[in-house]
Amino acid sequence: MDFTDGMQQASLPLGLSFGLAADEKALNNYGKLTEYEKEQLIAQSKSVKSKDEMQQLIQRVSDGESMM
C-alpha cells in the first residue's frame, strides 16, 4: 500500500506507517486528509520523541482531529 498518495519523493516515517497500519480508522481518516494536512501530519510525526507520543498522534488521526 502506498501511503504517500501521489506525493513525489515523500515517504512516511516508519512509526507513522506502522501506527496507521495498526489502526484501520486512523488509516481511513488519513486517506481523507488533504495533501497539506498529510504534509503537516508527516512533519509532526518526524518530531515525535517516543512511542507514546506517536500513539497519541495516531489516536488524533483516528479521532478525526485536525492536523493543523
JOSULDA-V517568 format. One record per pair of residues at least 4 apart in sequence whose C-alpha atoms are under 7 Angstrom apart, sorted by the first residue. I is the first residue (numbers start at 1). J is the second residue. Records with the same first field share a line. If there is no record, write none. Layout:
I = J, J
//
This chain:
3 = 12
4 = 10, 11, 12
12 = 16, 17, 42
13 = 17, 46
14 = 18
15 = 19
16 = 20, 45
17 = 21
18 = 22
19 = 23, 58
20 = 24, 26, 27, 58
21 = 27
23 = 27
24 = 28
25 = 29, 62
26 = 30, 58, 61, 62
27 = 31
28 = 32
29 = 33, 61, 62, 64
30 = 61
33 = 37, 38
34 = 38
35 = 39
36 = 40
37 = 41, 67, 68
38 = 42
39 = 43
40 = 44, 67, 68
41 = 45, 67
42 = 46
43 = 47
44 = 48
45 = 54
48 = 53, 54
49 = 53
50 = 54
51 = 55
52 = 56
53 = 57
54 = 58
55 = 59
56 = 60
57 = 61
58 = 62
59 = 63
60 = 64, 65
61 = 65
//
